[in-house]
Amino acid sequence: MLSYIKDREIAYIEAMEDIVILGSGPAGCTAGIYAARAGYSPVLLAGPLPGGLLTQTSKIENYPGYPEAVSGFDLTDAMMRQAEALGTRVEFHSAKKLELQGEIKRIILDDGSVLESRVVILALGAHHKPLEIQGRGRLQGPGISYCATCDGAFYRGEEVVLAGNGSAALNEALFLSTLARCVKLVVPGEALKGPQVLRQRLESAANVEIHLGSRVVDAVQAEDGKLKHVLVQDLVSGERKELPCRGLFLALGFDPDTGLLEGTGIDLDDDGYIKLEDRDRTLTGIPGVFAAGDCTDPRYKQAVIAAGTGAKAGMDAAEFLRNHS
């Protein structure tokens, strides 16, 4: 049994792995499914709270194969169980440090142990930029959603508020305008940002109100679990007003969970997303390291798309191992 010395602690390497997958959302689980089907026995590091961003969604109606709404937790649990059934070994540990250069990759875990692997798949995911309320922390709870595509249908014919700006926020506001009776767009700036065509559509939409130079500072629940209103503050005057609504959608953007990659040699863009060598594949700039899912995708943030890139990563990893055996 080999030993690895780090910070005066001894960690043990039990065996050489072929593939280690970091992340247990749709991308990571699907990578495990495809790698296992290719004849390998990948290790999937799920962390202490597996499932990724999707587990924060209570009802999903747009994932193929589920005619009835399914929770994000149940969907990712089914994916993980399928990966396990096909031969993926799930470990509920997190990586604390990565050494990715060279033919053999080292993954130092939270318990001090070390995995060595010929291939690593990065399916690290992303998280919503939170709306922080002074004295209360992150604003969350019933009636508050970070995904209009996922939850917009639950507010059909009702009033909703969307907080955010930029292309993603404008697209979500337009999507909600096809479902909600009224969309109140709260913009933390003096002008809409995004493509001109999106701005024009919003400004001409009969059921869209645009509140510039404002920010959401609180949300008040109704007795039925939805919202009664949100409290909005003018950024110049400081004046506050109530906007009646039944749901609040937050489109403040995302941050990829790629902090672990600092110093590893993996190229990141200005927003922290992993740069791929070829947008049609999952290769990073380091041979034997592949990436999939939301940590590579600044645009879509959809489970079905993350799963698709996970499938590509599993196939790319298997091809790499066949070519380097």
VOPAGU-2260 file (C-alpha; in pm, 1 decimal, decimal comma):
REM VOPAGU-2260
SITE   aa  ch    i         X         Y         Z
SITE  MET   A    0       0,0       0,0       0,0
SITE  LEU   A    1     144,2     334,3    -106,5
SITE  SER   A    2     143,0     643,8     108,3
SITE  TYR   A    3     119,3    1010,6      20,9
SITE  ILE   A    4     259,0    1269,1     260,3
SITE  LYS   A    5      70,7    1599,0     283,3
SITE  ASP   A    6      75,4    1855,4     566,4
SITE  ARG   A    7     235,5    1596,3     796,5
SITE  GLU   A    8     -57,8    1359,6     751,7
SITE  ILE   A    9     -44,3    1020,9     583,0
SITE  ALA   A   10    -314,1     928,9     334,8
SITE  TYR   A   11    -339,1     591,6     167,7
SITE  ILE   A   12    -389,2     502,1    -195,7
SITE  GLU   A   13    -564,0     166,4    -218,7
SITE  ALA   A   14    -570,3     125,3    -597,6
SITE  MET   A   15    -532,1     299,6    -928,9
SITE  GLU   A   16    -867,3     407,9   -1076,1
SITE  ASP   A   17    -946,9     442,1   -1442,9
SITE  ILE   A   18   -1199,0     726,4   -1409,3
SITE  VAL   A   19   -1288,8     956,7   -1119,7
SITE  ILE   A   20   -1590,2    1185,0   -1161,0
SITE  LEU   A   21   -1623,8    1498,6    -948,6
SITE  GLY   A   22   -1989,9    1591,5    -910,3
SITE  SER   A   23   -2320,0    1407,2    -869,3
SITE  GLY   A   24   -2566,5    1618,5   -1064,0
SITE  PRO   A   25   -2706,1    1514,7   -1403,9
SITE  ALA   A   26   -2368,3    1560,2   -1576,2
SITE  GLY   A   27   -2172,0    1356,0   -1324,5
SITE  CYS   A   28   -2426,7    1075,5   -1295,9
SITE  THR   A   29   -2468,6    1046,8   -1672,9
SITE  ALA   A   30   -2092,3    1042,4   -1719,6
SITE  GLY   A   31   -2086,2     753,6   -1473,9
SITE  ILE   A   32   -2358,8     570,1   -1665,2
SITE  TYR   A   33   -2177,7     599,9   -1999,0
SITE  ALA   A   34   -1832,7     521,5   -1859,4
SITE  ALA   A   35   -1968,9     212,4   -1685,2
SITE  ARG   A   36   -2148,6     100,6   -2001,1
SITE  ALA   A   37   -1814,4     131,4   -2182,0
SITE  GLY   A   38   -1670,4    -133,4   -1951,7
SITE  TYR   A   39   -1502,0      78,5   -1686,6
SITE  SER   A   40   -1576,9     107,6   -1314,6
SITE  PRO   A   41   -1574,6     482,3   -1247,8
SITE  VAL   A   42   -1565,9     637,7    -904,1
SITE  LEU   A   43   -1815,6     918,9    -853,0
SITE  LEU   A   44   -1742,6    1166,6    -573,9
SITE  ALA   A   45   -2089,7    1278,2    -467,6
SITE  GLY   A   46   -1996,7    1497,4    -172,0
SITE  PRO   A   47   -2195,0    1498,1     153,0
SITE  LEU   A   48   -2506,4    1646,3     -17,0
SITE  PRO   A   49   -2533,1    1475,5    -356,9
SITE  GLY   A   50   -2740,8    1592,7    -650,0
SITE  GLY   A   51   -2610,2    1939,9    -722,5
SITE  LEU   A   52   -2814,6    2244,7    -817,3
SITE  LEU   A   53   -3109,2    2038,6    -942,4
SITE  THR   A   54   -3203,2    1925,2    -591,9
SITE  GLN   A   55   -3316,4    2282,1    -516,1
SITE  THR   A   56   -3602,8    2247,3    -765,4
SITE  SER   A   57   -3917,7    2105,0    -609,7
SITE  LYS   A   58   -4100,6    2015,1    -932,0
SITE  ILE   A   59   -3959,7    1939,2   -1275,8
SITE  GLU   A   60   -4192,5    1894,1   -1570,3
SITE  ASN   A   61   -3955,6    1935,6   -1865,4
SITE  TYR   A   62   -3719,3    1640,4   -1825,5
SITE  PRO   A   63   -3787,7    1377,3   -2095,0
SITE  GLY   A   64   -3936,2    1050,7   -1976,9
SITE  TYR   A   65   -4122,9    1193,5   -1675,8
SITE  PRO   A   66   -4483,7    1266,7   -1779,4
SITE  GLU   A   67   -4564,7    1352,5   -1417,0
SITE  ALA   A   68   -4376,4    1621,9   -1229,3
SITE  VAL   A   69   -4069,8    1491,8   -1045,9
SITE  SER   A   70   -3865,3    1659,8    -775,7
SITE  GLY   A   71   -3503,8    1745,0    -843,5
SITE  PHE   A   72   -3400,4    1522,1    -554,3
SITE  ASP   A   73   -3590,1    1221,0    -691,2
SITE  LEU   A   74   -3457,3    1277,1   -1042,1
SITE  THR   A   75   -3092,5    1292,9    -939,3
SITE  ASP   A   76   -3142,5    1001,6    -698,0
SITE  ALA   A   77   -3273,5     790,5    -987,4
SITE  MET   A   78   -2974,6     888,3   -1201,2
SITE  MET   A   79   -2730,4     799,3    -926,2
SITE  ARG   A   80   -2895,4     463,9    -858,4
SITE  GLN   A   81   -2882,0     384,5   -1229,6
SITE  ALA   A   82   -2512,4     470,7   -1240,9
SITE  GLU   A   83   -2450,4     246,1    -940,0
SITE  ALA   A   84   -2649,9     -39,8   -1091,4
SITE  LEU   A   85   -2427,9     -28,9   -1400,0
SITE  GLY   A   86   -2103,6     -37,7   -1201,5
SITE  THR   A   87   -2023,7     316,7   -1086,1
SITE  ARG   A   88   -1890,5     332,9    -729,8
SITE  VAL   A   89   -2037,8     629,8    -543,2
SITE  GLU   A   90   -1833,3     780,8    -262,1
SITE  PHE   A   91   -1984,8    1050,7     -41,3
SITE  HIS   A   92   -1663,3    1249,0     -15,3
SITE  SER   A   93   -1550,6    1582,5    -156,3
SITE  ALA   A   94   -1223,0    1665,4    -324,1
SITE  LYS   A   95   -1012,9    1919,9    -137,1
SITE  LYS   A   96    -720,2    1942,5    -375,3
SITE  LEU   A   97    -646,9    1828,6    -729,2
SITE  GLU   A   98    -317,2    1746,6    -898,1
SITE  LEU   A   99    -410,2    1701,6   -1261,9
SITE  GLN   A  100     -83,0    1736,1   -1451,5
SITE  GLY   A  101      87,1    1422,9   -1580,9
SITE  GLU   A  102     -46,0    1082,1   -1674,4
SITE  ILE   A  103    -162,9    1000,6   -1321,9
SITE  LYS   A  104    -404,5    1241,2   -1153,5
SITE  ARG   A  105    -426,0    1277,4    -774,4
SITE  ILE   A  106    -745,2    1369,9    -591,1
SITE  ILE   A  107    -698,5    1451,7    -222,0
SITE  LEU   A  108   -1026,2    1396,9     -35,9
SITE  ASP   A  109   -1183,7    1564,2     265,0
SITE  ASP   A  110   -1087,6    1272,2     491,5
SITE  GLY   A  111    -719,4    1296,0     392,8
SITE  SER   A  112    -722,6     993,5     165,0
SITE  VAL   A  113    -600,1    1007,1    -193,5
SITE  LEU   A  114    -738,9     870,9    -516,1
SITE  GLU   A  115    -512,4     820,5    -815,4
SITE  SER   A  116    -671,5     797,2   -1156,5
SITE  ARG   A  117    -580,9     792,5   -1522,8
SITE  VAL   A  118    -880,6    1011,8   -1610,0
SITE  VAL   A  119   -1076,7    1280,2   -1423,8
SITE  ILE   A  120   -1416,8    1415,0   -1529,1
SITE  LEU   A  121   -1503,7    1755,3   -1383,8
SITE  ALA   A  122   -1880,6    1788,0   -1335,4
SITE  LEU   A  123   -1854,5    2048,3   -1060,7
SITE  GLY   A  124   -2177,1    2234,9   -1133,3
SITE  ALA   A  125   -2270,3    2591,9   -1049,5
SITE  HIS   A  126   -2480,5    2779,0    -796,9
SITE  HIS   A  127   -2723,3    3068,5    -817,8
SITE  LYS   A  128   -2594,3    3406,7    -716,2
SITE  PRO   A  129   -2803,4    3460,3    -404,2
SITE  LEU   A  130   -3011,7    3759,0    -304,0
SITE  GLU   A  131   -2886,5    3856,5      38,4
SITE  ILE   A  132   -3118,7    4029,4     285,8
SITE  GLN   A  133   -2943,1    4226,8     558,5
SITE  GLY   A  134   -2973,5    4046,0     889,5
SITE  ARG   A  135   -3139,5    3740,8     734,2
SITE  GLY   A  136   -2892,4    3603,0     484,8
SITE  ARG   A  137   -3005,3    3441,2     163,1
SITE  LEU   A  138   -3365,0    3502,9      56,3
SITE  GLN   A  139   -3530,4    3166,2      -2,9
SITE  GLY   A  140   -3844,0    2967,1      70,1
SITE  PRO   A  141   -4185,5    2888,9     -83,7
SITE  GLY   A  142   -4283,5    3117,9    -368,9
SITE  ILE   A  143   -3919,9    3199,4    -454,9
SITE  SER   A  144   -3761,1    3037,0    -759,0
SITE  TYR   A  145   -3429,5    3056,2    -940,3
SITE  CYS   A  146   -3559,3    2893,8   -1260,3
SITE  ALA   A  147   -3842,7    3039,6   -1468,9
SITE  THR   A  148   -3818,9    2753,1   -1717,4
SITE  CYS   A  149   -3861,4    2502,5   -1434,8
SITE  ASP   A  150   -4129,4    2673,9   -1225,6
SITE  GLY   A  151   -4301,7    2933,4   -1444,3
SITE  ALA   A  152   -4597,4    2706,0   -1526,7
SITE  PHE   A  153   -4695,4    2695,3   -1159,0
SITE  TYR   A  154   -4781,1    3067,3   -1178,8
SITE  ARG   A  155   -4992,1    3060,1   -1491,2
SITE  GLY   A  156   -5240,2    3349,0   -1490,7
SITE  GLU   A  157   -5089,9    3510,4   -1178,6
SITE  GLU   A  158   -4870,2    3811,9   -1101,6
SITE  VAL   A  159   -4497,8    3746,3   -1062,9
SITE  VAL   A  160   -4183,8    3950,9   -1002,3
SITE  LEU   A  161   -3851,1    3878,1   -1169,5
SITE  ALA   A  162   -3534,3    4040,6   -1034,8
SITE  GLY   A  163   -3233,4    4068,7   -1262,8
SITE  ASN   A  164   -3087,6    4216,6   -1579,4
SITE  GLY   A  165   -2898,9    4101,2   -1884,7
SITE  SER   A  166   -2976,1    3850,2   -2158,2
SITE  ALA   A  167   -3065,0    3558,9   -1929,9
SITE  ALA   A  168   -3298,5    3769,1   -1715,1
SITE  LEU   A  169   -3468,4    3924,5   -2017,8
SITE  ASN   A  170   -3524,5    3583,8   -2173,0
SITE  GLU   A  171   -3673,8    3455,7   -1848,5
SITE  ALA   A  172   -3902,2    3760,4   -1824,6
SITE  LEU   A  173   -4024,4    3702,3   -2181,0
SITE  PHE   A  174   -4083,6    3335,8   -2105,5
SITE  LEU   A  175   -4283,8    3424,0   -1794,0
SITE  SER   A  176   -4487,0    3678,1   -1992,4
SITE  THR   A  177   -4634,6    3389,7   -2194,3
SITE  LEU   A  178   -4765,3    3231,4   -1874,3
SITE  ALA   A  179   -4824,1    3495,3   -1608,3
SITE  ARG   A  180   -5096,3    3758,4   -1604,9
SITE  CYS   A  181   -4835,9    4022,4   -1521,9
SITE  VAL   A  182   -4457,3    4015,4   -1499,7
SITE  LYS   A  183   -4293,2    4288,8   -1292,2
SITE  LEU   A  184   -3927,3    4312,5   -1389,2
SITE  VAL   A  185   -3713,4    4469,0   -1116,1
SITE  VAL   A  186   -3386,2    4588,9   -1269,2
SITE  PRO   A  187   -3086,0    4690,2   -1053,0
SITE  GLY   A  188   -2971,0    4943,8   -1311,9
SITE  GLU   A  189   -3085,8    5248,0   -1505,7
SITE  ALA   A  190   -3135,4    5058,9   -1832,4
SITE  LEU   A  191   -3210,0    4711,6   -1961,1
SITE  LYS   A  192   -2900,4    4519,2   -2066,3
SITE  GLY   A  193   -2910,8    4261,0   -2340,7
SITE  PRO   A  194   -2982,0    4225,3   -2711,7
SITE  GLN   A  195   -3193,1    4504,2   -2858,1
SITE  VAL   A  196   -3457,1    4263,3   -2983,9
SITE  LEU   A  197   -3516,3    4133,5   -2630,2
SITE  ARG   A  198   -3538,2    4483,5   -2488,5
SITE  GLN   A  199   -3789,1    4587,8   -2753,1
SITE  ARG   A  200   -4006,7    4283,4   -2693,9
SITE  LEU   A  201   -4018,6    4345,1   -2321,0
SITE  GLU   A  202   -4086,1    4715,6   -2356,1
SITE  SER   A  203   -4374,2    4646,0   -2593,7
SITE  ALA   A  204   -4526,8    4354,8   -2400,2
SITE  ALA   A  205   -4865,8    4456,5   -2259,3
SITE  ASN   A  206   -4829,9    4242,5   -1946,7
SITE  VAL   A  207   -4473,6    4342,9   -1849,5
SITE  GLU   A  208   -4392,4    4622,6   -1604,7
SITE  ILE   A  209   -4030,9    4740,2   -1589,9
SITE  HIS   A  210   -3902,7    4891,8   -1265,7
SITE  LEU   A  211   -3558,7    5039,3   -1335,4
SITE  GLY   A  212   -3305,9    5138,5   -1071,4
SITE  SER   A  213   -3463,5    4913,8    -810,2
SITE  ARG   A  214   -3383,9    4608,2    -605,7
SITE  VAL   A  215   -3585,5    4352,2    -411,3
SITE  VAL   A  216   -3524,4    4382,0     -37,9
SITE  ASP   A  217   -3782,6    4139,2     102,0
SITE  ALA   A  218   -4063,2    3898,7      15,2
SITE  VAL   A  219   -4378,3    3847,3     222,8
SITE  GLN   A  220   -4558,1    3514,0     212,4
SITE  ALA   A  221   -4933,0    3464,7     193,9
SITE  GLU   A  222   -5115,9    3205,1     402,3
SITE  ASP   A  223   -5133,0    2957,1     111,9
SITE  GLY   A  224   -4752,5    2932,1      84,6
SITE  LYS   A  225   -4713,9    3150,4    -221,9
SITE  LEU   A  226   -4625,2    3518,3    -194,7
SITE  LYS   A  227   -4836,4    3819,3    -104,5
SITE  HIS   A  228   -4594,9    4086,5    -222,3
SITE  VAL   A  229   -4228,4    4180,4    -249,9
SITE  LEU   A  230   -4071,8    4492,8    -109,6
SITE  VAL   A  231   -3872,7    4693,5    -364,7
SITE  GLN   A  232   -3633,3    4980,9    -293,8
SITE  ASP   A  233   -3540,9    5264,2    -529,9
SITE  LEU   A  234   -3161,3    5268,9    -551,6
SITE  VAL   A  235   -3142,3    5650,8    -575,6
SITE  SER   A  236   -3408,7    5782,2    -340,4
SITE  GLY   A  237   -3416,3    5484,9    -104,9
SITE  GLU   A  238   -3796,8    5487,4    -123,4
SITE  ARG   A  239   -3962,9    5149,9     -74,3
SITE  LYS   A  240   -4286,0    5016,8    -221,3
SITE  GLU   A  241   -4481,7    4693,5    -230,0
SITE  LEU   A  242   -4532,9    4501,8    -551,9
SITE  PRO   A  243   -4819,1    4250,7    -520,6
SITE  CYS   A  244   -4722,3    3911,9    -663,2
SITE  ARG   A  245   -4760,0    3539,3    -611,3
SITE  GLY   A  246   -4407,4    3437,4    -702,2
SITE  LEU   A  247   -4057,3    3585,4    -713,0
SITE  PHE   A  248   -3805,5    3471,0    -971,4
SITE  LEU   A  249   -3439,8    3555,9    -918,8
SITE  ALA   A  250   -3226,1    3582,5   -1232,0
SITE  LEU   A  251   -2913,7    3731,4   -1079,4
SITE  GLY   A  252   -2680,9    3496,6   -1263,0
SITE  PHE   A  253   -2469,3    3196,6   -1168,2
SITE  ASP   A  254   -2125,5    3127,3   -1030,8
SITE  PRO   A  255   -1956,4    2804,3   -1144,7
SITE  ASP   A  256   -1820,2    2586,6    -865,7
SITE  THR   A  257   -1466,2    2590,5   -1001,6
SITE  GLY   A  258   -1271,7    2737,9    -711,5
SITE  LEU   A  259   -1114,7    2396,0    -657,5
SITE  LEU   A  260    -936,0    2428,9    -992,7
SITE  GLU   A  261    -713,5    2720,4    -891,9
SITE  GLY   A  262    -352,7    2630,7    -959,3
SITE  THR   A  263    -434,1    2306,4   -1142,5
SITE  GLY   A  264    -364,1    2434,4   -1493,3
SITE  ILE   A  265    -727,0    2412,0   -1607,3
SITE  ASP   A  266    -813,5    2717,2   -1816,1
SITE  LEU   A  267   -1111,5    2921,9   -1697,4
SITE  ASP   A  268   -1285,9    3211,6   -1866,8
SITE  ASP   A  269   -1335,3    3552,1   -1705,9
SITE  ASP   A  270   -1648,3    3428,1   -1524,6
SITE  GLY   A  271   -1483,1    3114,0   -1391,3
SITE  TYR   A  272   -1629,3    2861,8   -1637,1
SITE  ILE   A  273   -1406,1    2583,0   -1766,9
SITE  LYS   A  274   -1276,1    2640,6   -2118,4
SITE  LEU   A  275   -1311,5    2339,6   -2347,7
SITE  GLU   A  276   -1068,5    2271,1   -2630,0
SITE  ASP   A  277   -1358,8    2191,4   -2863,0
SITE  ARG   A  278   -1714,5    2309,2   -2789,9
SITE  ASP   A  279   -1847,9    1991,9   -2952,1
SITE  ARG   A  280   -1653,8    1772,6   -2710,2
SITE  THR   A  281   -1554,3    1774,1   -2342,7
SITE  LEU   A  282   -1174,9    1789,8   -2360,6
SITE  THR   A  283    -994,6    2042,0   -2142,1
SITE  GLY   A  284    -641,7    2167,3   -2202,2
SITE  ILE   A  285    -499,2    1886,3   -1986,9
SITE  PRO   A  286    -488,7    1538,1   -2144,6
SITE  GLY   A  287    -704,4    1294,1   -1951,0
SITE  VAL   A  288    -917,1    1566,0   -1790,0
SITE  PHE   A  289   -1269,2    1621,9   -1921,5
SITE  ALA   A  290   -1545,0    1860,3   -1813,9
SITE  ALA   A  291   -1923,2    1859,0   -1841,7
SITE  GLY   A  292   -2237,3    2025,1   -1712,8
SITE  ASP   A  293   -2301,3    2366,0   -1565,0
SITE  CYS   A  294   -1934,9    2434,0   -1484,0
SITE  THR   A  295   -1879,0    2461,5   -1860,6
SITE  ASP   A  296   -2211,0    2622,7   -1957,0
SITE  PRO   A  297   -2276,5    2992,6   -1890,4
SITE  ARG   A  298   -2599,7    2990,0   -2090,3
SITE  TYR   A  299   -2854,0    2710,6   -2050,7
SITE  LYS   A  300   -2841,6    2562,1   -1697,8
SITE  GLN   A  301   -3086,8    2283,9   -1782,7
SITE  ALA   A  302   -3068,2    1929,0   -1647,1
SITE  VAL   A  303   -3124,3    1763,3   -1983,4
SITE  ILE   A  304   -2838,4    1961,4   -2139,9
SITE  ALA   A  305   -2604,6    1885,4   -1848,4
SITE  ALA   A  306   -2691,2    1516,7   -1880,3
SITE  GLY   A  307   -2611,2    1529,1   -2251,6
SITE  THR   A  308   -2266,7    1675,9   -2190,1
SITE  GLY   A  309   -2213,8    1416,1   -1918,0
SITE  ALA   A  310   -2281,7    1144,5   -2174,3
SITE  LYS   A  311   -2022,1    1301,4   -2404,0
SITE  ALA   A  312   -1769,1    1318,6   -2119,2
SITE  GLY   A  313   -1819,9     950,0   -2037,7
SITE  MET   A  314   -1770,4     858,5   -2403,2
SITE  ASP   A  315   -1469,2    1088,1   -2444,9
SITE  ALA   A  316   -1308,2     944,4   -2130,5
SITE  ALA   A  317   -1360,4     586,7   -2248,5
SITE  GLU   A  318   -1210,3     670,6   -2588,7
SITE  PHE   A  319    -909,7     832,2   -2421,2
SITE  LEU   A  320    -845,4     521,2   -2211,6
SITE  ARG   A  321    -878,0     290,4   -2512,0
SITE  ASN   A  322    -627,0     501,7   -2705,0
SITE  HIS   A  323    -380,8     515,9   -2414,8
SITE  SER   A  324    -394,3     158,5   -2288,6
